[in-house]
Amino acid sequence: MGNLKKIIVGVSGGVDSSVAALLLLEQGYEVEALFMKNWDENDEKGSCIWESDVEDALSVCDKLRIDLNTVDLSEAYWHKVFRLFLEEYHHGRTPNPDVLCNQEIKFRAFLEHARALNADMIATGHYAIGRNHAGKNYLYKGADLNKDQSYFLCRLTQSQLKQSIFPLGTLKKSGVRRLAKKAGLVTHDKKDSAGICFIGERPFRDFLSRYIPTQRGIIRTVDGETIGEHAGIHFYTLGQRQGLGIGGVKGYPEEPWYVMDKDVDNNILTVAQGHDHPSLFSHSLVASNLNWITDKPAFPLACSAKTRYRQADQNCTIERVDDDKIRVDFARPQRAVTPGQYAVFYAENQCLGGGVIESTRKNQESA
């Protein structure tokens, strides 16, 4: 532990952050908790969606006999995360707010507030592993590969990693729940959170329509035939099957339809039948807004990549385009690579960093 004395754990009212605090106490640290209120709005039933979470956080802190601090970061969340989230949707892209939330809120605004409370470091319940070697900080996948969250931490900096601890990095989720139950924590069987970071699960179409003007438009096949009408092009993402509103179409087999492309300028949604339709596959992508966690690599770089959280690592080669843009060529074509999402890069279990997907190349098209 060195000279560390005080760690502030970001508690959410969930089991992971609860056990993170528990483990740090058992390791002899001075521990306090900090609950972040990042979204100031009622849900559709009229109740504050964060109230039950803060009640659970209070219960855990009482059980562990640690202080619970609170901070309202909703303004920072709105300006640093949610506003950009809306801008991306407005331009027809599909953003990942969890990555930006980690960069701007959990490991920046929260870290700054924790330091003002005289914390030496912060801790979170992320399933990831941080290590320091020869003065440099490295990020690795969590031991529970089904829960690994290094993808969402791809934009962390050396300074942020240096001041952060991930107590759950070497644990399995099942083990975390067992520890919580053994310690008598009320969160031991609480359902994992889902939905948009800090906003939660909501009817997404209704929620997004509050902030982005929508206009109905045509749905056409990859062959140019109009077969329906969409509810607003911002509501759809590449590879999407559900919610298209396309029933049986005369002259076509009874197979599911999938989104192949979005023409935002002309408000046209292009679809085709078949989960593995060739139009859904990309051979390469261009990414920008890059962050390299430890060292900027030499190019060309052979590594692996994920273009969405749950995807298995995919072999690729990265070439430099300019100072903040790269081209990623995949060993095998990838399904539903989506602009606005993050491409995150790995060398085995080490997370190298990532960038925002700008465009893709299908077949022999230019990226």
Secondary structure, DSSP 4 states (H G I P E B T S, - for coil): -TT--EEEEEE-SSHHHHHHHHHHHHTT-EEEEEEEE----B-TTSSBTTHHHHHHHHHHHHHHT--EEEEE-HHHHIIIIIHHHHHHHHTT----HHHHHIIIIIIIIHHHHHHHTT-SEEE---SEEEEEETTEEEEEE-S-TTT--GGGGTT--HHHHHTEE-TTTT--HHHHHHHHHHTT-TTTTPPPP-SBTTTBS--HHHHHHTTS----EEEEETTS-EEEEES-GGG--TT--TT------TTS-S--EEEEEEETTTTEEEEEE-TT-GGGEEEEEEEEEEEESS-PPPSSEEEEEESSTTPPPEEEEEEEEETTEEEEEEEEEEET--TTSEEEEEETTEEEEEEEEEEEE-TT---
